[in-house]
């Protein structure tokens, strides 16, 4: 590790409120190190980050192809707040100014970081050489297929840009020229093939050169409204900063999952962006169930985790009652769920003559509190996880 003691050759771009948008918007790929000088892990990462930058710059000399940058979060707390940085150091990937939701969580080594950037620079779209390949797609995945007259076209460049951002969520394929002609009876075409052998295709009907439109359509198809929470993505989901509405169900209980997905779409589509809709395997997530005094035998169970406390939806059988699930979420936002755990039902909810129960207890503690964003989050980091 002699390079640790050599003078650094790298020029890491320091970002501030005056230059951050210009630099990130003009970078194909940017890896940004959000750090704090007092943080030991930040200090240890600096020389590694700089050397990885040196390696990559030799392979991608164009300054806009790959940018390595850093933000001093103590000096620029506004930027840290803008990107919801809750621990140090945090490595975030940006594409053309758009921050990717998955931060870099790999090994903190020169080789690992350089390999990560090479992977990000690889083509996210697989070119199809025969339309027979489309008929044999893995239908357990979400597939987006583009049919274009030419690769050197504005339509395809927009498609490729969308694929760069969403390739972790969907499989992107493309066909060109004579190969794609049979699917271009009305011009260039983009089709979504959802999971399931018999699931019908969906055709994009908007402008193929309007990035915002095609990105919004593709994101809607690639990122499901109800996502599965696992041990691998739990921390990533908490860092989005939104409370969880979770269906706990047995892995093979797809009927309950389908009902939950339908009711979320029917009752709560307007709440997208205020709460995360998730489902979890009861067997794997026994510990959160214990927090609400439930076991896998009680599943399916619906609960909200606010990162302070957990609240249980009274009865799964009430899921399809019009407005019941939405009111549960609205009661979280209004503070009613927390208030009722302490003081019993609101007076307006109590029948005349019925006493108001005073509950001197608190609701069950959050299961995901330790993962949730916190200004003191760095104290929870373990050296083996970060280096």
Legacy VTK file of the C-alpha trace (Angstrom):
# vtk DataFile Version 3.0
C-alpha trace
ASCII
DATASET POLYDATA
POINTS 387 float
0.000 0.000 0.000
2.916 2.340 -0.715
0.616 4.654 -2.698
-0.868 5.796 0.599
2.300 7.721 1.274
2.883 9.135 -2.200
1.818 12.674 -3.109
-1.579 12.502 -4.774
-1.823 13.276 -8.476
-5.586 13.420 -8.535
-7.658 16.549 -8.817
-10.940 15.676 -7.170
-13.561 18.302 -8.000
-14.840 20.059 -4.877
-18.538 20.839 -5.179
-20.361 23.783 -3.657
-23.703 25.494 -4.203
-22.232 27.586 -7.001
-20.862 24.819 -9.215
-22.633 21.577 -8.297
-25.471 21.735 -10.818
-23.241 22.743 -13.733
-20.645 20.050 -13.057
-23.077 17.193 -12.410
-25.454 18.091 -15.250
-22.589 17.931 -17.760
-21.124 14.638 -16.499
-22.130 11.360 -18.105
-21.288 9.647 -14.804
-20.220 11.303 -11.563
-19.218 9.602 -8.324
-19.519 12.018 -5.408
-17.904 11.496 -2.010
-19.990 13.161 0.708
-17.645 13.402 3.698
-16.892 15.134 6.991
-13.333 15.993 7.988
-13.806 14.838 11.575
-14.992 11.387 10.447
-12.248 8.744 10.639
-13.797 6.711 7.847
-13.866 9.799 5.615
-10.188 10.394 6.281
-9.367 6.795 5.392
-11.353 6.933 2.164
-9.717 10.094 0.742
-6.506 8.508 -0.665
-8.423 5.476 -1.969
-10.946 7.688 -3.736
-8.171 9.801 -5.258
-6.240 6.817 -6.553
-9.394 5.274 -8.047
-9.944 8.596 -9.812
-6.419 8.432 -11.249
-7.028 4.911 -12.579
-10.337 5.806 -14.221
-9.107 9.075 -15.735
-6.492 7.145 -17.686
-9.281 5.030 -19.214
-11.796 7.863 -19.676
-9.737 11.015 -20.301
-12.674 13.157 -21.440
-13.486 15.264 -18.382
-17.241 14.877 -18.915
-17.197 11.085 -19.278
-16.498 10.386 -15.608
-16.219 12.917 -12.795
-14.916 12.147 -9.310
-16.123 14.854 -6.929
-16.528 15.527 -3.236
-18.687 17.562 -0.879
-17.570 18.709 2.568
-20.866 18.227 4.370
-19.862 20.405 7.330
-19.103 23.321 5.019
-22.059 22.667 2.720
-24.841 21.339 4.924
-27.413 22.629 2.411
-26.082 20.194 -0.197
-26.003 17.336 2.327
-29.628 18.058 3.213
-30.616 18.307 -0.461
-29.353 14.768 -1.100
-30.421 13.363 2.300
-26.917 12.450 3.409
-27.140 10.905 6.866
-23.772 9.168 7.286
-20.161 9.680 6.329
-18.640 8.902 4.001
-21.419 8.286 1.479
-20.663 7.634 -2.204
-23.493 8.619 -4.546
-23.651 8.040 -8.297
-25.090 10.684 -10.635
-25.967 10.428 -14.334
-26.379 13.699 -16.220
-27.160 15.432 -12.928
-29.705 12.860 -11.719
-28.812 11.058 -8.500
-29.227 7.302 -8.623
-31.247 5.879 -5.743
-28.703 3.139 -5.050
-25.565 4.464 -3.433
-22.227 2.700 -3.787
-22.025 0.065 -1.046
-19.151 -2.014 -2.352
-15.706 -2.507 -0.903
-13.787 0.698 -0.249
-10.762 -0.180 -2.349
-9.198 1.272 -5.505
-9.936 -1.881 -7.504
-13.565 -2.179 -6.365
-14.400 1.484 -6.996
-12.703 1.452 -10.415
-14.559 -1.739 -11.378
-17.829 -0.169 -10.260
-17.284 2.816 -12.551
-16.337 0.558 -15.491
-19.593 -1.334 -14.912
-21.536 1.939 -14.891
-19.930 2.915 -18.195
-20.887 -0.357 -19.877
-23.775 -0.330 -22.331
-27.035 -0.836 -20.393
-28.922 -1.948 -23.527
-28.464 -5.404 -25.037
-28.723 -5.379 -28.809
-30.954 -8.093 -30.262
-29.690 -9.814 -33.407
-32.840 -11.848 -34.078
-36.418 -11.214 -32.959
-36.557 -14.834 -31.817
-34.534 -13.650 -28.821
-37.535 -11.586 -27.708
-39.775 -14.652 -27.554
-37.344 -16.368 -25.171
-36.955 -13.503 -22.696
-36.865 -14.220 -18.973
-40.460 -13.324 -18.131
-39.752 -13.248 -14.408
-38.032 -9.907 -15.113
-39.376 -6.541 -16.247
-38.294 -6.039 -19.864
-38.250 -2.850 -21.952
-37.697 -3.447 -25.683
-36.975 -0.670 -28.167
-37.307 -1.094 -31.941
-35.446 1.575 -33.906
-34.614 2.284 -37.503
-31.101 3.428 -36.622
-28.806 3.427 -33.599
-27.517 6.880 -34.540
-30.824 8.623 -33.874
-32.342 10.967 -31.300
-34.955 8.344 -30.469
-32.372 5.748 -29.519
-30.157 8.233 -27.656
-33.112 9.151 -25.419
-33.913 5.456 -24.883
-30.285 4.754 -23.971
-30.240 7.629 -21.510
-33.322 6.232 -19.758
-31.730 2.765 -19.698
-28.607 4.201 -18.082
-30.691 5.351 -15.136
-33.099 2.418 -14.753
-31.033 -0.593 -15.833
-30.962 -1.933 -12.240
-34.759 -2.144 -12.276
-35.471 -3.400 -15.807
-33.788 -5.348 -18.590
-33.356 -3.107 -21.645
-33.079 -4.528 -25.183
-33.029 -2.957 -28.631
-33.221 -4.004 -32.274
-32.295 -1.922 -35.309
-32.825 -1.664 -39.057
-34.013 -4.717 -40.928
-34.147 -6.806 -37.757
-36.651 -4.470 -36.114
-38.670 -3.627 -39.249
-41.547 -5.979 -38.456
-42.151 -4.151 -35.161
-41.890 -0.654 -36.658
-45.053 -0.593 -38.726
-45.843 2.885 -37.386
-42.304 4.041 -36.716
-39.837 3.500 -33.882
-41.475 1.728 -31.006
-40.883 0.985 -27.290
-42.701 -1.848 -25.539
-42.861 -2.968 -21.907
-43.077 -6.706 -21.283
-44.152 -7.203 -17.651
-43.387 -10.287 -15.544
-45.549 -13.315 -16.281
-45.756 -15.505 -19.342
-49.286 -14.360 -20.189
-49.001 -10.726 -19.125
-49.961 -8.406 -22.004
-47.407 -6.022 -23.500
-47.771 -2.266 -22.985
-46.796 0.221 -25.699
-45.302 3.650 -25.054
-47.408 6.194 -26.951
-45.553 9.432 -26.228
-42.690 11.248 -27.932
-39.520 9.164 -28.133
-37.338 12.275 -27.940
-39.006 13.718 -24.842
-36.789 12.411 -22.048
-39.094 13.445 -19.198
-42.099 11.671 -20.702
-40.403 8.414 -21.592
-38.463 8.352 -18.308
-41.661 8.812 -16.274
-43.417 6.062 -18.268
-40.480 3.664 -17.959
-39.940 4.331 -14.280
-43.618 3.606 -13.639
-43.198 0.227 -15.353
-39.777 -0.683 -13.929
-40.241 0.398 -10.314
-43.359 -1.283 -8.874
-45.673 0.705 -6.633
-45.334 -2.013 -3.972
-41.743 -3.148 -3.544
-40.324 -6.052 -1.565
-38.162 -5.172 1.413
-35.266 -7.543 2.085
-32.224 -7.577 4.341
-30.197 -6.400 1.344
-32.233 -3.290 0.488
-33.657 -2.344 3.900
-31.088 0.360 4.604
-31.437 1.731 1.086
-35.207 2.029 1.505
-34.967 3.772 4.872
-32.620 6.332 3.354
-35.454 7.498 1.114
-36.762 9.059 4.315
-40.382 7.907 3.984
-42.326 5.790 6.512
-43.203 2.228 5.534
-46.612 0.708 4.916
-45.769 -3.007 4.990
-47.695 -6.139 4.197
-46.146 -9.085 6.066
-47.173 -12.260 4.225
-45.964 -15.813 3.768
-43.766 -16.172 0.723
-46.247 -18.414 -1.122
-49.277 -16.294 -0.164
-49.524 -14.425 -3.449
-53.261 -13.877 -3.087
-52.815 -11.544 -0.102
-50.037 -9.722 -1.915
-52.215 -9.214 -4.976
-55.066 -7.832 -2.830
-52.674 -5.464 -1.096
-51.223 -4.266 -4.412
-54.712 -3.675 -5.808
-55.873 -1.674 -2.795
-52.695 0.400 -2.649
-53.178 1.276 -6.318
-56.891 1.971 -5.782
-56.777 3.897 -2.491
-53.266 5.263 -2.069
-51.866 6.284 -5.438
-52.148 9.929 -4.312
-49.942 9.123 -1.297
-47.027 7.989 -3.461
-44.116 10.140 -2.385
-45.304 10.424 1.237
-44.988 6.750 2.228
-43.249 3.657 0.864
-45.473 0.682 0.008
-43.660 -2.561 0.789
-44.178 -6.264 1.337
-42.043 -8.594 3.425
-41.601 -12.322 3.969
-43.088 -13.210 7.381
-40.519 -15.923 8.028
-37.562 -13.688 7.279
-38.960 -10.702 9.161
-40.015 -12.405 12.379
-38.285 -9.738 14.472
-40.385 -6.794 13.218
-43.484 -8.935 13.756
-42.470 -9.513 17.362
-42.355 -5.752 17.835
-46.098 -5.677 17.185
-46.733 -8.911 19.111
-47.335 -10.976 15.998
-45.851 -14.194 14.600
-45.852 -15.731 11.107
-48.967 -17.628 12.157
-50.816 -14.293 12.279
-49.898 -13.341 8.714
-51.021 -11.599 6.575
-50.511 -8.496 8.716
-50.386 -4.861 7.622
-48.414 -2.321 9.644
-46.884 1.126 9.413
-43.327 1.758 10.590
-42.837 5.511 11.064
-39.164 5.057 12.162
-40.338 6.002 15.669
-43.112 3.493 16.266
-45.047 0.707 14.570
-48.826 0.720 14.129
-50.950 -2.276 13.146
-53.845 -2.145 10.681
-56.690 -3.616 12.764
-57.867 -6.412 10.487
-56.532 -7.613 7.132
-60.081 -8.567 6.117
-60.945 -4.836 6.170
-58.410 -4.173 3.430
-61.017 -3.965 0.687
-63.389 -1.708 2.677
-63.467 1.515 0.637
-61.187 4.157 2.155
-60.135 2.056 5.162
-56.484 1.639 4.174
-56.210 5.256 3.048
-57.609 6.493 6.367
-54.986 4.389 8.173
-52.252 6.245 6.286
-53.923 9.640 6.750
-54.137 8.951 10.485
-50.370 8.498 10.499
-49.795 11.817 8.763
-52.171 13.668 11.097
-50.598 12.192 14.238
-53.802 10.431 15.178
-52.204 6.957 15.357
-49.574 8.147 17.814
-52.079 10.210 19.812
-54.524 7.333 20.199
-51.842 4.998 21.496
-51.259 7.434 24.357
-54.736 8.753 25.042
-57.205 6.338 23.529
-59.681 7.166 20.747
-60.190 10.802 19.829
-63.372 12.224 21.454
-64.965 12.557 18.020
-64.528 8.816 17.509
-66.144 7.786 20.800
-69.859 7.003 21.035
-71.901 9.189 23.431
-71.565 7.984 27.004
-68.528 5.813 26.237
-65.518 6.652 28.471
-62.281 7.704 26.791
-59.621 5.159 27.612
-56.284 6.553 28.790
-53.507 4.347 27.499
-50.372 5.173 29.485
-48.223 3.089 27.196
-46.352 3.932 23.998
-46.822 2.189 20.676
-44.268 -0.500 19.778
-40.850 0.837 18.834
-39.800 0.984 15.196
-38.112 -2.090 13.765
-36.072 -0.037 11.317
-35.118 2.887 13.538
-31.418 2.035 13.561
-31.401 2.074 9.780
-33.311 5.335 9.446
-31.501 8.597 8.608
-30.032 10.326 11.643
-27.519 13.103 12.129
-25.636 10.756 14.462
-25.775 7.822 12.075
-21.975 7.608 11.786
-21.847 6.141 15.320
-23.601 3.024 14.037
-21.097 2.304 11.269
-18.863 -0.702 11.605
-15.356 -0.597 10.219
-15.714 -3.903 8.395
-18.793 -2.561 6.598
-17.214 0.661 5.481
-13.672 -0.343 4.513
LINES 1 388
387 0 1 2 3 4 5 6 7 8 9 10 11 12 13 14 15 16 17 18 19 20 21 22 23 24 25 26 27 28 29 30 31 32 33 34 35 36 37 38 39 40 41 42 43 44 45 46 47 48 49 50 51 52 53 54 55 56 57 58 59 60 61 62 63 64 65 66 67 68 69 70 71 72 73 74 75 76 77 78 79 80 81 82 83 84 85 86 87 88 89 90 91 92 93 94 95 96 97 98 99 100 101 102 103 104 105 106 107 108 109 110 111 112 113 114 115 116 117 118 119 120 121 122 123 124 125 126 127 128 129 130 131 132 133 134 135 136 137 138 139 140 141 142 143 144 145 146 147 148 149 150 151 152 153 154 155 156 157 158 159 160 161 162 163 164 165 166 167 168 169 170 171 172 173 174 175 176 177 178 179 180 181 182 183 184 185 186 187 188 189 190 191 192 193 194 195 196 197 198 199 200 201 202 203 204 205 206 207 208 209 210 211 212 213 214 215 216 217 218 219 220 221 222 223 224 225 226 227 228 229 230 231 232 233 234 235 236 237 238 239 240 241 242 243 244 245 246 247 248 249 250 251 252 253 254 255 256 257 258 259 260 261 262 263 264 265 266 267 268 269 270 271 272 273 274 275 276 277 278 279 280 281 282 283 284 285 286 287 288 289 290 291 292 293 294 295 296 297 298 299 300 301 302 303 304 305 306 307 308 309 310 311 312 313 314 315 316 317 318 319 320 321 322 323 324 325 326 327 328 329 330 331 332 333 334 335 336 337 338 339 340 341 342 343 344 345 346 347 348 349 350 351 352 353 354 355 356 357 358 359 360 361 362 363 364 365 366 367 368 369 370 371 372 373 374 375 376 377 378 379 380 381 382 383 384 385 386
